[in-house]
Amino acid sequence: MSKERELPSRRRQAVTLAYQGGDRAPTVLAKGYGELAERIVSQAQAQGIFVHDAPELVSLLMQVDLDARIPPTLYQVIAELLAWVHDIDSQQE
């Protein structure tokens, strides 16, 4: 009889970005792993803030210091994500 090997579960990660029109780039407002990540997501959802689940992007953003702007290499993907969120918000109004 063969047993399926369970893959280890990855610890959840979460990053909060802040962006205001006129800012040069979004900044990392909060980030965390595990229970802290769960609290970040829970608080965002409770405030009606859109939560996007993109593990690869979150892993890259976890490398950015708190209160630091995202690096130029991520501008395009974050701009597309912000435009997508804006479209969702516009459709819900």
Secondary structure, 3 states (H helix, E strand, C coil): CCCCCCCCCCCCEEEEEECCCCCCCCEEEEEEEHHHHHHHHHHHHHCCCCCCCCHHHHHHHCCCCCCCECCHHHHHHHHHHHHHHHHHHHHHC
